[in-house]
């Protein structure tokens, strides 16, 4: 991602450019098609996004030849969510710009920081006391009785964790979900790999654990350190809507003119909403 561009007329055209987030940070989990459905690109400093969706699918009917076809209209709704603004400011010496390797190191470090913060907000952001900003999907309240929320199951024991994952997949699928990914820390995956049967055989086959793209119950497994410890998430991508802005990358030397240095500023916005929280699953892995 090249961001160090200069112009001759700084007053009218400062050193700034906009980069598609989907191209610059495709590794961000919110931009993974197995985890979420990508929606509109946030324009400018939009603090809130409204995205329409079909809440009830139309009904297909069986009709006789020549018979009147009954009209079946889908029910339209919208999901509304706030957007988080992510920003970073990185100083660097002007001399470093003479070396391509230094530029690459700076830009790589900056994009990694953006990804880490975007992943944290999407997965583990605490509930906003003002009710404006979206809660990370791992922190959404669990369903209890008549109260809506994610489908949560606590494993009876560490050895029964796989049973709990299967239970959550079954429950969310019965509620209309299409499980597209299972997300957890690698340390949690290591816990699952260590579970053995009574004869000492691992319950997860070695071929699965050795795969670059592991699956569990025929569902892709993704690893991310921003998932809380001892927690496993099951995701239905059609039920999670994500909007991101382009990344604004700006460089300026005036603020640090006396030290022969410049500043790199990068900003972006990310917002997300869950259409039907009960279609997301969460498994709590006990310590023992």
URMODA-V161700 format. One record per residue. N is the residue number from 1. RES is the residue in one small letter. NEAR is the number of other ideal C-beta (glycine too) atoms within 12 Angstrom. Layout:
((N:RES:NEAR) (N:RES:NEAR))
This chain:
((1:x:30) (2:x:20) (3:x:31) (4:x:31) (5:x:21) (6:x:20) (7:x:16) (8:x:10) (9:x:9) (10:x:16) (11:x:9) (12:x:9) (13:x:13) (14:x:22) (15:x:27) (16:x:24) (17:x:24) (18:x:23) (19:x:29) (20:x:21) (21:x:34) (22:x:27) (23:x:18) (24:x:31) (25:x:36) (26:x:21) (27:x:23) (28:x:38) (29:x:40) (30:x:49) (31:x:34) (32:x:30) (33:x:21) (34:x:29) (35:x:39) (36:x:39) (37:x:28) (38:x:28) (39:x:32) (40:x:24) (41:x:27) (42:x:35) (43:x:16) (44:x:16) (45:x:16) (46:x:24) (47:x:22) (48:x:23) (49:x:33) (50:x:21) (51:x:30) (52:x:18) (53:x:24) (54:x:18) (55:x:17) (56:x:15) (57:x:14) (58:x:15) (59:x:13) (60:x:10) (61:x:12) (62:x:9) (63:x:12) (64:x:8) (65:x:7) (66:x:6) (67:x:9) (68:x:9) (69:x:14) (70:x:12) (71:x:10) (72:x:13) (73:x:12) (74:x:15) (75:x:14) (76:x:14) (77:x:17) (78:x:19) (79:x:30) (80:x:25) (81:x:36) (82:x:27) (83:x:39) (84:x:38) (85:x:26) (86:x:35) (87:x:25) (88:x:28) (89:x:20) (90:x:31) (91:x:21) (92:x:30) (93:x:20) (94:x:25) (95:x:13) (96:x:22) (97:x:27) (98:x:12) (99:x:15) (100:x:13) (101:x:12) (102:x:18) (103:x:27) (104:x:18) (105:x:17) (106:x:31) (107:x:31) (108:x:21) (109:x:20) (110:x:37) (111:x:33) (112:x:22) (113:x:25) (114:x:43) (115:x:36) (116:x:24) (117:x:31) (118:x:45) (119:x:36) (120:x:28) (121:x:37) (122:x:46) (123:x:42) (124:x:29) (125:x:31) (126:x:19) (127:x:18) (128:x:18) (129:x:8) (130:x:11) (131:x:12) (132:x:18) (133:x:27) (134:x:39) (135:x:31) (136:x:37) (137:x:46) (138:x:40) (139:x:30) (140:x:35) (141:x:22) (142:x:25) (143:x:24) (144:x:12) (145:x:7) (146:x:7) (147:x:13) (148:x:19) (149:x:25) (150:x:39) (151:x:40) (152:x:30) (153:x:31) (154:x:24) (155:x:30) (156:x:17) (157:x:17) (158:x:25) (159:x:20) (160:x:22) (161:x:37) (162:x:34) (163:x:23) (164:x:35) (165:x:40) (166:x:26) (167:x:27) (168:x:42) (169:x:35) (170:x:20) (171:x:28) (172:x:36) (173:x:25) (174:x:15) (175:x:26) (176:x:21) (177:x:31) (178:x:22) (179:x:39) (180:x:32) (181:x:38) (182:x:41) (183:x:46) (184:x:41) (185:x:28) (186:x:21) (187:x:20) (188:x:36) (189:x:33) (190:x:20) (191:x:31) (192:x:37) (193:x:25) (194:x:19) (195:x:28) (196:x:16) (197:x:12) (198:x:8) (199:x:7) (200:x:9) (201:x:11) (202:x:20) (203:x:27) (204:x:27) (205:x:16) (206:x:12) (207:x:12) (208:x:23) (209:x:22) (210:x:12) (211:x:16) (212:x:11) (213:x:16) (214:x:26) (215:x:22) (216:x:36) (217:x:28) (218:x:15) (219:x:34) (220:x:26) (221:x:36) (222:x:37) (223:x:29) (224:x:38) (225:x:21) (226:x:31) (227:x:37) (228:x:27) (229:x:20) (230:x:27) (231:x:39) (232:x:47) (233:x:50) (234:x:48) (235:x:48) (236:x:38) (237:x:34) (238:x:28) (239:x:37) (240:x:47) (241:x:35) (242:x:43) (243:x:38) (244:x:41) (245:x:36) (246:x:27) (247:x:40) (248:x:31) (249:x:36) (250:x:32) (251:x:35) (252:x:25) (253:x:24) (254:x:17) (255:x:16) (256:x:19) (257:x:12) (258:x:9) (259:x:15) (260:x:14) (261:x:21) (262:x:30) (263:x:28) (264:x:40) (265:x:27) (266:x:39) (267:x:30) (268:x:42) (269:x:38) (270:x:47) (271:x:42) (272:x:45) (273:x:36) (274:x:40) (275:x:33) (276:x:29) (277:x:32) (278:x:31) (279:x:35) (280:x:51) (281:x:45) (282:x:42) (283:x:42) (284:x:31) (285:x:37) (286:x:20) (287:x:12) (288:x:12))
